[in-house]
Amino acid sequence: MNASTQAGGADAARTVSFTLAPPQPFRLDLTAMALQRRRNNQIDVWDGVTLRRVLPATASSGALTGPFLLEVTSAVGADATSGARSAGDAPLTRALRVSVTATGASEAAMALGGERAVRDLLGTDVDLTGFYALAAADPHLAPLAGRLRGLKPPRYPGLFEGLLNAVPCQQVTLTFGLQLVARLARAYGPRLPFAPTGTDAGPLALPTAEGLAGAAAEELGAMGFSRAKARTLIELAGKIVSGKLDIAGVASAADAEVAQRLGGLFGVGRWTSEYVLLRALGRLGVFPHGDSGARNGLARFLGEEGKPSYAWVAERVAAWQPYAGFVYLHLLVDGATRADAAGELHALG
């Protein structure tokens, strides 16, 4: 473990670097793509080599008390990859070089928080043995899972961040939705001494509930948010700050209860609830039926014609449980890796 100090003073930002060996099979490139979704994402920044993200301090990040910058890349050297390759003939990532930059924390706390963050954010420890067995016996899934072997299910760091990613993307293209997310981060995200916030470089830090609760709807409207989306985000943040919404309690509930409780919030419908269940809470059985792009993409994948209904999707994905949501992530990444499919899965995210 190596440490360096970026600035002087007691609260100087310091960087700790170390190496992790993720459980196999694992590919950083595919997993980072599933997290980033589009290249204009300035929260989850993947340049093809390094994944950069500012994360909030959470219970899983150990003794870190404030937001920190996480940078993850394939380790350089003999331990970076072995001879093992995915079915698509791309190398599996055998080792990761992790850098954590934070203030007011010990090196031990930074290393512990960084390790936990990588495992949570990139889903490295999720056991997918059952999925690969399921895929091997399915004529549609087998080639898809083979091409993308090593993809893990990444997760946003908490239900609130999941909603901050979902609400701006409601009923708009994913590219524009991510522009709105970036604007929200620039205006209300924390100012950090170690992250180039407020520029096009990224990564930007998403706001906390406290940082967003006092926002005015007119301010969000000037950024391009609809009146309804502005109300949703401000009311959501206010309820969390006031304690009227128990985020931890919602996150620990069963799928149906999470959907019911989120559905009771203004502006949160079926797609948003399903999206948060999968992408923030890691419920891999949840296929976002409410996403028209996901439904259409599934129909194309299965070679079906016509406009797919909710019932049709539920029937088709039932055979893939408890991994239907993970199939959704495969379709997302598969579209991103195929040049001839660029733009076709624009609503998937």
Buried (B, 14 or more C-beta within 10 A) or exposed (E): EEBEEEEEEEEEBBBBBBBBEBEBBBBBBBBBBBBBBBBBBBBBBBEEEBBBBBBBBBEBBBEBBBBBBBBBBBBEEEBBBEEEBBBBEBBBBBBBBBBBBBBBBBBEBBBBBBBBBBBBBBBBEBEBEEBBEBBEEBEBBBBBBBBBBBBBBBBBBBBBBBBBBBBBBBEBBBBBBBBBBBBBBBBBBBEBBBBBBEEEEBBBBBBBBEBBBEBEBEEBEEBEBBEBBBBBBBBBBBBBBEEEBEBEEBBEBEBEEBBEBBEEBEBBBBBBBBBBBBBBBBBBBBBBBBBBBBBBBBBBBEEEEEEBEEEBBEEBBEEBBEBBBBBBBBBBBBBBBEEEBEEBBBBBB
